[in-house]
Amino acid sequence: MKSFCRDTWVEVDLEAIRANLQTFRRHLPEKTGIMAVVKADGYGHGAVHVGKEALASGADSLAVALLDEALVLRRAGITAPILVLGYTPVESIVTASELEVELTAYSVEWITNANDILQKNNHKPVGIHVKTDTGMGRLGVRTKEDLLAVVGALEECSKLKWTGIFTHFACADEPDTTHVRRQHDLFQSFLQALREANKTLPTVHCCNTAAAIAFPDWGYDTIRLGIGLYGLYPSLYMKERADVILAPALALKTRIAHVKKADEPFTVSYGATYAAQPAEWIATLPIGYADGYSRLLSNRGEVLYNGSRYPIAGRVCMDQIMVSLKSTEAEVNDEVVLYGKQGDEEISLDEIADLLGTINYEVPCMLNYRIPRLYLRDQKVTDVFHPLTMK
Ligand SMILES: Cc1ncc(COP(=O)(O)O)cc1O
């Protein structure tokens, strides 16, 4: 029995996840590990399924943005190392200890407070990756003095272990490498300052997908592989470089819920912004902006039916859209592809991102709890997870 009661779903090809990871495995020096970034519920693909597939395919660890995301992975039985890349309120340090999850830190005060909390009830120690801000302007220490102070504070802590040091690149996906090279030079000077202070370096990492593609020898101990794991390129420039060939893992599909042929002109959807003409077929599809299918695609997006492109007719509604099939007759339950391939045609996440004036990262992250995820191997569904009805 189907475990969800709607005709719209996301398909995630786990073999594409595996293939993408192994592509980066081959691209990187053998000594460099791979940390699969599965934050934002695996960029919308499903963190648990993608995380398990990545680990089974050779990833050494996982990374998330929030401690709550790590909790979901631990509850799903994942025991691999997990790093929380973002800020964690110090009050949550006990949860990190209980989950055996590593956190990011860059403040002496936070470190001291965290250690005090863990000491109070003799909790298990927590691994800490120190973040340096070399030019992202987001989180991290910005000077050697602050770095040495943070590391010194960690060395005084009995309940915190210094297990990593990293930075994040702001422009690694751009053709002009000035900024990324300046960041990497600064990161190297931070590492040198630690060596000169007789510190033994823990796990060192700096590369996201773009830097891993363009500068594989900057991999150090591990890279943080996000968008590339899902078969997407960080930018058009990185796609055109074609150093690595990736396979998109996600498709968004639906079935026609209603279809009608216009005998005489009629308008379609809110605001009556589209007029169907005589003999034109209009299909209604059960997906809308409340699913994360953007209203900005009104009268602009296209879908695939029988391997051909057809335009969205009128405004995207909260739960439904209408498409014009022109003179093509269709039937209820016929399959339509919203994102992905059908025949020789493809509607890529890059195309949707361009239409929305955003980047491909955001498009799958918009697909929310209302859409069930189907996981495929050999083109067969091997598992289903529906965020709306399953825990
Ligand atoms: C700190 C950090 N590290 C790594 C990533 C992954 O970036 P890509 O998706 O571009 O690979 C994101 C991030 O916020």
The ligand as a Tripos MOL2 file, in Angstrom:
@<TRIPOS>MOLECULE
LIG
   14    14     1     0     0
SMALL
NO_CHARGES

@<TRIPOS>ATOM
      1 C1         30.6540   25.7900    6.5080 C.3       1 LIG1
      2 C2         30.2350   25.0640    5.2460 C.ar      1 LIG1
      3 N1         31.0560   24.1600    4.7050 N.ar      1 LIG1
      4 C3         30.7170   23.4980    3.5830 C.ar      1 LIG1
      5 C4         29.4970   23.7260    2.9700 C.ar      1 LIG1
      6 C5         29.1460   22.9800    1.6960 C.3       1 LIG1
      7 O1         29.2370   23.8910    0.6180 O.3       1 LIG1
      8 P1         28.8720   23.3500   -0.8540 P.3       1 LIG1
      9 O2         27.4250   22.9360   -0.8070 O.co2     1 LIG1
     10 O3         29.1110   24.5150   -1.7500 O.co2     1 LIG1
     11 O4         29.7800   22.1890   -1.1180 O.co2     1 LIG1
     12 C6         28.6190   24.6570    3.4840 C.ar      1 LIG1
     13 C7         28.9950   25.3390    4.6460 C.ar      1 LIG1
     14 O5         28.1690   26.2690    5.2020 O.3       1 LIG1
@<TRIPOS>BOND
     1     1     2 1
     2     2     3 ar
     3     2    13 ar
     4     3     4 ar
     5     4     5 ar
     6     5     6 1
     7     5    12 ar
     8     6     7 1
     9     7     8 1
    10     8     9 2
    11     8    10 1
    12     8    11 1
    13    12    13 ar
    14    13    14 1
@<TRIPOS>SUBSTRUCTURE
     1 LIG1         1 GROUP 0 **** ****
